[in-house]
Amino acid sequence: MEKSADILVIGGGSAGIAAAVAAARSGAHVVLLEKNTYAGGNATAAYVGTICGLYYRNKAREARFVMGGFTKDFALQVQHASNSQPFQFGQGLHFLPYKRSAFMEVADKQLRQNKVNVFYNADVKAIKMDSQSIHSVLALVENKPVNFTTKKVIDTSGNALTAQLGAGMLVEEKNYQAAAQVFGMCGVKTVDNSILNLSIIRTIQKGMATGDFPTEYKRLSAIPGTYENGFLFFKLGIPLQVENTSASKSSLEIFSKEAIQFLERYLQNHCDLFANAQVHMIAPEVGIRTGPRNEGKEVLLKKDVLDAKKRDAGIARGAWPIEFWAPGENPRMEYFEEDDYYDIPAYCLVSATVENLFFAGRHISAEEDAIASARVIGTCLATGFAAGKMAAGKLENQPEKETIRKIREEIANI
């Protein structure tokens, strides 16, 4: 079967949704390929539970958006659908708790209203190209081969799938940041997140001291702002090394399911707050924080993040600190000044070698430490929207500087 598109978006996570909407609003015929049966990527499949990167870091009680435009509009819609409010955490960090169903609802609405042609259960298998451009992408859609011809491609797969299939240069690390599994429990007694986490820590420490609690399960914490009527979400840090292999992902999935079974029983028997609690929901996928990345015309550096560097060609604003999770360890947090941000340059979203390939999300052209900041959902929405506008601008033969100017104008309108 043959299908055609002006712009083909690979991956329906936060960045892919934003990219598809931006391109469609520009008048392009957009096709979005998503491997799952629903949109949202890590935000829904791994149920991250909080949208980070939306707000300036400061000690003020009220959260202040760092960007306007699509990112702000999408966040406000998710906030309304979730009936939630921005949550203030330590070190002046603000983030937005959300409901998984609400994120799905807003994503579906955006894609539908902007007439994006979405193919779910779409597993991309091959890319056909000449020395400079991608011409078509082969995917199994509902296990049936479909060949999509296209003029522009935006890779928002989260793992640089186009580069892995031979389109562009792949940037890899030996190991990636630690993964995490989210799950929900009902029947939890307290509404105070700090009291709950303290109780969990004490219970775990006591268990490790007696040898009853495996040390590899110790990275357990309640997700702030997610408590509602006795129901609460938890995040379990997985101490295994993360590699770009199917065997590695399978090991993570097996570990997390075994861990959750143990944690449910242990907390019921050893912590009063969990006496009547039980696991109610397990996120369908383990949350993978980072993976292979695309090589762009420019690379976002760790120094750019920590210096809060501004760019004339900045098309998205990063407001989250470097949050680097090594397996089995506490996160390494590195901050820039409060009430500030860094710019992500447009050319971090443009392939260095394939002239019609763009990318966005957690696999933009960046150093591993830089992506430890830029990988969060709020920033992925912004880079996704920018990639969509840039691909559409290229399709229309619009001068690159003009496209960048329009993107900057939109995000500055807060």
C-alpha positions as CSV (number, residue, x, y, z in Angstrom):
1,M,0.0,0.0,0.0
2,E,1.2,3.5,-0.8
3,K,0.5,6.7,1.1
4,S,1.9,10.2,0.7
5,A,2.6,13.2,2.9
6,D,4.1,16.6,2.6
7,I,5.6,16.1,6.1
8,L,5.9,12.8,7.9
9,V,6.3,12.7,11.6
10,I,7.8,9.6,13.2
11,G,6.7,9.2,16.8
12,G,3.6,10.5,18.6
13,G,5.0,11.6,21.9
14,S,5.0,15.2,23.2
15,A,7.4,16.4,20.5
16,G,5.7,14.5,17.8
17,I,2.3,15.9,18.7
18,A,3.6,19.4,18.7
19,A,5.5,19.0,15.4
20,A,2.5,17.5,13.6
21,V,0.2,20.3,14.8
22,A,2.7,23.0,13.9
23,A,3.2,21.6,10.4
24,A,-0.5,21.1,9.8
25,R,-1.3,24.7,10.9
26,S,1.1,25.9,8.2
27,G,-1.1,24.1,5.6
28,A,0.9,21.0,5.0
29,H,-0.6,17.5,4.6
30,V,0.9,15.8,7.7
31,V,1.1,12.1,8.5
32,L,2.0,11.0,12.1
33,L,3.2,7.4,12.7
34,E,2.9,6.1,16.3
35,K,4.0,2.6,17.4
36,N,1.4,2.5,20.3
37,T,-2.4,2.6,20.0
38,Y,-2.5,6.1,21.6
39,A,-0.5,9.3,21.5
40,G,1.7,10.8,24.2
41,G,4.9,8.8,24.2
42,N,6.6,8.7,27.7
43,A,3.9,11.1,29.0
44,T,1.3,8.4,28.6
45,A,3.0,5.1,28.0
46,A,5.5,5.5,30.9
47,Y,3.1,8.0,32.7
48,V,5.8,10.5,33.8
49,G,3.0,12.2,35.8
50,T,4.5,15.7,35.8
51,I,5.3,18.2,33.0
52,C,8.6,19.8,33.8
53,G,10.3,22.7,31.9
54,L,7.2,24.9,31.6
55,Y,8.1,27.5,34.3
56,Y,11.0,29.6,35.5
57,R,12.8,28.3,38.5
58,N,12.3,30.7,41.4
59,K,11.1,30.8,45.0
60,A,7.9,32.7,44.1
61,R,4.6,30.9,45.1
62,E,3.1,31.4,41.7
63,A,4.6,29.6,38.7
64,R,5.5,31.7,35.7
65,F,5.7,30.4,32.2
66,V,9.0,30.6,30.4
67,M,7.4,30.3,26.9
68,G,4.2,31.2,25.2
69,G,2.7,29.8,22.1
70,F,1.7,26.1,21.7
71,T,3.7,24.9,24.7
72,K,1.8,27.2,27.1
73,D,-1.6,26.5,25.4
74,F,-1.1,22.8,25.5
75,A,-0.1,22.9,29.1
76,L,-3.1,25.0,30.1
77,Q,-5.4,22.6,28.4
78,V,-3.8,19.6,30.2
79,Q,-4.0,21.5,33.5
80,H,-7.7,22.2,33.0
81,A,-8.5,18.6,31.9
82,S,-6.5,17.3,34.9
83,N,-8.1,19.7,37.4
84,S,-4.5,20.4,38.7
85,Q,-2.3,23.3,39.6
86,P,1.4,23.9,39.2
87,F,3.4,22.3,42.1
88,Q,6.3,24.0,43.8
89,F,9.2,21.7,44.8
90,G,12.6,22.2,46.3
91,Q,15.2,24.6,44.9
92,G,12.4,26.8,43.4
93,L,11.4,24.2,40.8
94,H,7.8,24.3,39.5
95,F,6.1,21.6,37.5
96,L,2.6,20.6,36.5
97,P,1.0,17.3,37.7
98,Y,-1.3,15.8,35.2
99,K,-3.7,12.9,34.7
100,R,-2.8,10.4,32.0
101,S,-6.3,10.4,30.6
102,A,-6.2,14.2,30.4
103,F,-3.0,14.2,28.4
104,M,-4.4,11.7,26.0
105,E,-7.6,13.8,25.7
106,V,-5.7,17.0,24.8
107,A,-3.3,15.3,22.5
108,D,-6.2,13.6,20.5
109,K,-8.1,16.9,20.4
110,Q,-5.1,18.8,19.0
111,L,-4.4,16.2,16.4
112,R,-8.0,15.9,15.3
113,Q,-8.7,19.7,15.2
114,N,-5.6,20.3,13.1
115,K,-6.5,17.4,10.7
116,V,-3.3,15.4,11.3
117,N,-3.6,12.0,9.6
118,V,-2.5,9.6,12.4
119,F,-1.5,6.0,11.9
120,Y,-1.4,4.0,15.2
121,N,0.3,0.6,15.6
122,A,2.8,1.9,13.1
123,D,6.2,0.3,13.4
124,V,8.8,2.0,11.1
125,K,11.1,-0.6,9.5
126,A,13.0,1.0,6.6
127,I,13.9,4.3,5.0
128,K,14.6,4.9,1.3
129,M,16.8,7.9,0.4
130,D,19.4,9.1,-2.0
131,S,22.7,10.7,-0.9
132,Q,20.9,13.9,0.4
133,S,17.2,13.3,1.1
134,I,14.7,10.8,2.4
135,H,12.1,9.8,-0.2
136,S,10.0,7.3,1.6
137,V,9.5,5.4,4.9
138,L,8.2,1.9,5.1
139,A,6.1,1.0,8.2
140,L,4.1,-2.0,9.4
141,V,0.7,-0.5,10.2
142,E,-1.5,-3.1,11.9
143,N,1.2,-5.6,10.7
144,K,0.6,-4.6,7.1
145,P,3.4,-2.9,5.1
146,V,2.6,0.7,4.0
147,N,5.1,2.8,2.1
148,F,4.9,6.5,2.9
149,T,6.4,8.9,0.3
150,T,7.2,12.3,1.8
151,K,8.9,15.6,1.1
152,K,10.1,16.3,4.7
153,V,10.6,14.0,7.7
154,I,10.5,14.9,11.4
155,D,12.0,12.3,13.7
156,T,10.4,12.5,17.2
157,S,10.8,8.8,17.9
158,G,12.8,9.4,21.1
159,N,15.6,7.1,20.0
160,A,16.9,8.7,16.7
161,L,15.1,6.0,14.7
162,T,15.9,7.6,11.3
163,A,19.6,7.6,12.1
164,Q,19.4,4.0,13.3
165,L,17.9,3.1,9.9
166,G,20.7,4.8,8.1
167,A,19.4,8.4,7.5
168,G,21.9,10.8,9.1
169,M,24.5,10.3,11.7
170,L,23.8,8.5,15.0
171,V,25.3,9.8,18.3
172,E,25.5,7.0,20.9
173,E,26.7,6.5,24.5
174,K,27.9,3.3,26.0
175,N,25.3,3.5,28.7
176,Y,22.3,5.9,29.1
177,Q,20.7,7.5,32.1
178,A,18.8,5.3,34.6
179,A,15.2,4.2,33.7
180,A,12.2,4.4,36.0
181,Q,8.9,2.6,36.4
182,V,5.7,4.5,37.5
183,F,2.9,2.7,39.2
184,G,-0.2,3.8,41.2
185,M,-1.5,2.5,44.5
186,C,-5.0,3.1,46.1
187,G,-5.8,3.0,49.8
188,V,-2.8,5.1,50.8
189,K,-3.6,7.0,54.1
190,T,-1.7,10.4,53.9
191,V,-2.1,13.4,51.7
192,D,1.3,14.9,52.8
193,N,4.0,14.0,50.3
194,S,6.9,14.8,52.6
195,I,5.5,12.7,55.4
196,L,4.8,9.8,53.0
197,N,8.3,9.9,51.5
198,L,9.9,10.1,54.9
199,S,7.8,7.0,56.0
200,I,8.9,5.1,52.9
201,I,12.5,6.0,53.5
202,R,12.4,4.8,57.1
203,T,10.6,1.6,56.2
204,I,13.2,0.8,53.4
205,Q,16.2,1.7,55.6
206,K,14.9,-0.5,58.4
207,G,14.3,-3.4,56.0
208,M,17.8,-3.0,54.5
209,A,19.3,-3.0,57.9
210,T,17.7,-6.4,58.8
211,G,18.3,-7.8,55.3
212,D,14.6,-8.1,54.5
213,F,14.6,-5.5,51.8
214,P,16.7,-5.8,48.6
215,T,18.9,-2.7,48.1
216,E,18.1,-2.6,44.4
217,Y,14.5,-1.6,45.2
218,K,15.4,1.4,47.4
219,R,14.9,4.1,44.8
220,L,11.2,4.4,45.5
221,S,9.4,7.8,45.9
222,A,5.9,9.3,45.7
223,I,5.4,11.6,42.7
224,P,4.6,15.1,44.1
225,G,1.1,16.5,43.4
226,T,-0.5,13.2,42.3
227,Y,-2.4,12.3,45.5
228,E,-6.2,12.1,45.1
229,N,-8.7,10.4,47.4
230,G,-6.2,7.8,48.6
231,F,-4.7,7.1,45.2
232,L,-1.1,8.1,44.6
233,F,1.6,7.5,42.0
234,F,5.1,6.3,42.7
235,K,8.3,6.2,40.8
236,L,10.8,3.4,41.1
237,G,14.3,4.0,39.9
238,I,15.8,1.0,38.2
239,P,19.5,0.4,39.0
240,L,20.3,-1.6,35.8
241,Q,22.4,-0.2,33.0
242,V,20.4,1.1,30.1
243,E,21.6,0.2,26.6
244,N,20.1,0.7,23.2
245,T,19.1,-3.0,22.8
246,S,15.8,-4.9,23.0
247,A,17.4,-7.2,25.5
248,S,18.2,-4.3,27.8
249,K,14.6,-3.0,27.6
250,S,13.2,-6.5,28.3
251,S,15.5,-6.7,31.4
252,L,14.1,-3.4,32.7
253,E,10.5,-4.5,32.2
254,I,11.1,-7.8,34.0
255,F,12.9,-6.1,36.9
256,S,10.2,-3.5,37.4
257,K,7.3,-5.9,37.5
258,E,9.0,-8.2,40.0
259,A,10.0,-5.1,42.1
260,I,6.4,-3.8,42.2
261,Q,5.0,-7.1,43.4
262,F,7.5,-7.2,46.2
263,L,7.0,-3.5,47.2
264,E,3.3,-4.0,47.4
265,R,3.5,-6.8,49.9
266,Y,6.4,-5.3,51.8
267,L,4.8,-1.9,52.3
268,Q,1.5,-3.5,53.3
269,N,3.2,-5.5,56.0
270,H,5.8,-3.0,57.3
271,C,4.3,0.5,56.9
272,D,1.0,1.6,58.6
273,L,0.2,4.1,55.8
274,F,0.1,1.2,53.3
275,A,-1.8,-1.3,55.5
276,N,-4.9,-1.2,53.2
277,A,-3.1,-0.1,50.0
278,Q,-2.7,-2.1,46.8
279,V,-1.3,-1.6,43.4
280,H,-4.0,-0.3,41.1
281,M,-2.1,0.7,38.0
282,I,1.3,0.0,36.4
283,A,2.4,2.3,33.5
284,P,2.5,0.2,30.3
285,E,6.2,1.0,29.6
286,V,9.3,1.6,31.6
287,G,10.3,5.3,31.4
288,I,13.5,5.6,29.3
289,R,15.1,9.0,30.0
290,T,17.7,9.2,27.2
291,G,19.0,7.1,24.3
292,P,20.7,7.6,20.9
293,R,20.6,11.0,19.4
294,N,20.7,12.6,16.0
295,E,23.7,14.6,14.8
296,G,22.6,18.1,13.8
297,K,24.3,21.1,12.3
298,E,24.8,22.4,15.8
299,V,25.2,20.7,19.2
300,L,23.7,21.9,22.5
301,L,26.5,21.8,25.1
302,K,26.4,21.4,28.8
303,K,28.1,24.8,29.1
304,D,25.3,26.4,27.1
305,V,22.8,25.1,29.6
306,L,24.7,26.2,32.7
307,D,25.6,29.6,31.2
308,A,21.9,30.1,30.3
309,K,23.2,31.0,26.8
310,K,21.0,33.0,24.5
311,R,21.0,32.7,20.7
312,D,19.7,34.8,17.8
313,A,18.5,31.5,16.3
314,G,17.0,30.2,19.6
315,I,13.7,28.4,18.9
316,A,12.9,26.9,22.3
317,R,13.7,27.9,25.9
318,G,15.1,25.4,28.4
319,A,14.2,26.2,32.0
320,W,14.8,22.9,33.8
321,P,18.2,22.2,35.4
322,I,20.5,19.4,34.4
323,E,19.0,16.3,36.1
324,F,21.3,13.4,35.5
325,W,20.2,10.0,36.8
326,A,23.0,7.4,37.0
327,P,21.7,3.8,37.7
328,G,21.4,3.2,41.4
329,E,22.3,6.7,42.4
330,N,20.6,9.9,43.5
331,P,20.2,12.4,40.7
332,R,23.0,14.9,40.0
333,M,21.4,18.3,39.8
334,E,23.2,21.3,38.3
335,Y,21.4,24.6,38.2
336,F,21.7,27.9,36.3
337,E,20.5,31.2,37.8
338,E,16.8,31.5,38.9
339,D,14.4,33.4,36.6
340,D,16.5,32.5,33.6
341,Y,16.6,30.1,30.7
342,Y,18.9,29.0,27.9
343,D,18.1,29.0,24.2
344,I,18.0,25.8,22.1
345,P,19.4,26.7,18.7
346,A,17.4,25.9,15.6
347,Y,20.3,24.0,14.1
348,C,20.1,21.4,16.9
349,L,16.9,20.3,15.2
350,V,18.3,20.1,11.6
351,S,20.2,17.1,10.3
352,A,23.9,17.7,9.5
353,T,23.8,15.4,6.5
354,V,20.2,14.8,5.4
355,E,18.7,17.9,3.9
356,N,15.0,17.1,4.5
357,L,15.3,15.6,8.0
358,F,14.4,17.4,11.2
359,F,14.2,16.1,14.8
360,A,12.8,17.2,18.2
361,G,12.4,15.9,21.7
362,R,14.9,14.0,23.8
363,H,17.2,13.0,20.8
364,I,18.0,16.5,19.5
365,S,21.6,17.2,18.7
366,A,23.0,17.7,22.2
367,E,25.6,16.4,24.7
368,E,24.3,13.8,27.2
369,D,24.5,16.3,30.1
370,A,22.6,18.9,28.1
371,I,19.9,16.5,27.1
372,A,19.5,15.7,30.8
373,S,17.9,19.2,31.0
374,A,16.3,19.4,27.5
375,R,14.6,16.0,27.6
376,V,11.7,17.1,29.9
377,I,8.1,17.2,28.5
378,G,7.7,21.0,28.4
379,T,10.9,21.5,26.4
380,C,10.0,18.6,24.1
381,L,6.7,20.3,23.3
382,A,8.7,23.4,22.4
383,T,11.3,21.7,20.2
384,G,8.6,19.7,18.6
385,F,6.6,22.7,17.6
386,A,9.7,24.5,16.3
387,A,10.7,21.4,14.2
388,G,7.2,21.4,12.7
389,K,7.4,25.1,11.8
390,M,10.9,24.7,10.3
391,A,9.9,21.7,8.2
392,A,6.8,23.6,6.9
393,G,8.9,26.7,6.2
394,K,11.4,24.6,4.2
395,L,8.5,23.1,2.3
396,E,7.2,26.5,1.4
397,N,10.7,27.8,0.5
398,Q,10.4,30.4,3.2
399,P,13.8,31.9,4.2
400,E,15.2,30.1,7.3
401,K,15.7,33.4,9.1
402,E,12.1,34.3,8.6
403,T,10.9,31.0,10.0
404,I,13.1,31.3,13.0
405,R,11.9,34.9,13.6
406,K,8.3,33.7,13.6
407,I,9.0,30.9,16.1
408,R,10.8,33.3,18.4
409,E,8.0,35.8,18.2
410,E,5.5,33.2,19.2
411,I,7.4,31.8,22.2
412,A,8.1,35.3,23.4
413,N,4.4,36.1,23.5
414,I,3.8,34.9,27.1
